[in-house]
């Protein structure tokens, strides 16, 4: 059988073998059947047609196949397709060699020993396959050149420097942008080493080169390069290994991107976020960050530093008189003067308005701190020239030290602020250290303690009495004794201004002795003035119930109470019962034996536990005035108050409402079943003589006409 006839007859068998061979040659690409055959069928049919063409030149192919294909044209297309699929020239050669072997071997095996004519056909067949291979390779080369031109055009037009280096760091390729960066032409770049270029040494040093070529790692980084124009530009770069088919690293690709504009934008954003736009110095955000850093550093090392809080005196007057533009100019000049008085390592910041701060480092020498502060005051005191007008301001400076005065940055800022206000109160244009505030506060505290110690003897302690009205009858059934201190130099002081000092210094027992004695004296007189039972309530210190203290003193109080025959109630707040102790139980039992009743004050504002209401045999609940204040119909507070009243009655307790100020509040409390009420609607707290007159009159409403001159301080 002629070779041409064999090709046509066994074409599909040949193509099946071809698919296997092509898949082996192009392994790892997972090509489809169509991609594997890829015009080979047409190439073989074209070769068959050529074999049928007489060697004399007479064209007899039309007798066998009127539309015979052009093998060389299809071979050309095959080469282009293989290029698109990523094959190389070696793959092409192997494919055609396999095709040649498959056809010839299978044909000869079928016909047995070849004749002379068969050998001639094999020669002709090989020639045609060579022609097809040549056309395929030529087309492949053309496609490769075309791709190279496209790639070169693209890379050359890129504004980013792109290049390929050998494993030794020499340029194999560089685009126009890279050549311009090195101030060379693209042709001059080839063969030169990167290390010889006018680039920073760390752009691709030996360590990075080793990581890329030996470990196959990518290297990224930033580098600043001075271009030929003299301008400094910032580039981000990436160096990556280029691997061959066997996985061996053959080259290094590199690309850089100019991020100068982005860096400038980021810098502007950061500056706007951290610097004051008007004065150009750090703002509150950056100041707090640096203060936190210096505090942490000083905490670790013990190195002291100082914080100045500076406020411009009379700035608001100038700002209002000359306008905000002039005020802004003044602030800019003030910031400049303050900065000029400090060192490079210090931080001057504007917190806002006319407030400035200075973080002064390494301040072991206190004279240095004082010297800089005084220099700032002197510079601020010099005349300012704003829009052709001369203006005068000064500064008040508060100073605190770390770690001497504070343990945190927030505490430092608070201390410096307090010191600055003391400087203003002392006449402005002054420096005040926080230690002066502490010294003054300590001195004032000691003076107050001394005066409090003498207050009972000097007759400065006074009891005022607020009526408690029985709502069902309208009569004054009780009174609450309220302690006040008529201080010789201050206003009438309420207990919260001096009793904590009394508790700290051990003066509380003597003050309570005075209170009990004073209250019992008047209560004995008032009991005879009322038509029904009269009870006096006294607020007792929690310390008497939480600590054993002087048992003899406590027993003496109770003995005087029993002998007096006065109906007395002790008011305690909820926190007394939170920590049950032997002392608490003993003293409550002693009160019960003495006939003293217990009232729970401020109920509804604390824990409001129901357990201790029965356990400690409490007699009265006092609803706090904050609940009574907002008791419009349908309000939550009103519902809470009504629930408290019902609950207390279920437990056998009576209820006293505090802070009653209107007739409407009195009326709904009476309707809700509340037992007693007190508040400004009935009477303000009264001195003993005025309260006695009120009892004689029998009307709590008449007390409004005899309110003391400063009732607001007595409630």
Buried (B, 14 or more C-beta within 10 A) or exposed (E): EBBBBBBBEBBEEBBBBBBEBBBEBBEEEEBEEEBBBBBBBBBBBBBBBBBBBEEEEEEEBEEBBEEBBBBBBBBBBBBBBBBEBEBEBEBBBBBBBBBBEBBBEBBBEEEEEBEEEBEEBBEBBBEBBEBBBBBBBBBBEBBBEEEEEEEBEEBEEBEBBBBBBBBEBBBBBBBBBBBBBBEBEBEEBBEBEBBEBEBEEEBBBEEBBEBBBEEEBEBEBEBEBEBEEEEEBBBBBEBBBBEEEEEEBBBBBBBBBBBBEEBEEEEEEEEEEBBBEBBEBBBBEBBBBBBEEBBEEBEEEEBBBBBBBBBBBBBEEBBEEBEEEBBBBBBBBBBBBBBEBBEEEBBBBBBEEBBBBBBBBEBEEEEBBBEBBEBBBBBBBEEBEBEEEEBEBBBBBBBBBBBEBBEBBEBBBBBBBBBBBBBBEEEBBBBBBBBBBBEEEEEEEEEBBEBBBEBBEEEBBBBBBBBBBBBEEBBBBBBBBBBBBBBEEEEBBBBEBBBEBBBEEEBBBBBBBBBBEBBBEBBEEBBEEBEEEBBBBBBBBBBBBBEEBEEEEBEEBBEBBEEBEBBBBBBBBBEBBEEEEEBBEBBBEBBBEBEBBBBBBBBBBBEBEEEBBEEBBBBBBBBBBEBBBEBEEEEEBBEBBBEBBEBBBEEEBBBBBBBBBEEEBBEBBBEBBBBBBBBBBBBBBBBBEBBBBBBEBEBBBEBBEBBBEEBEEBB
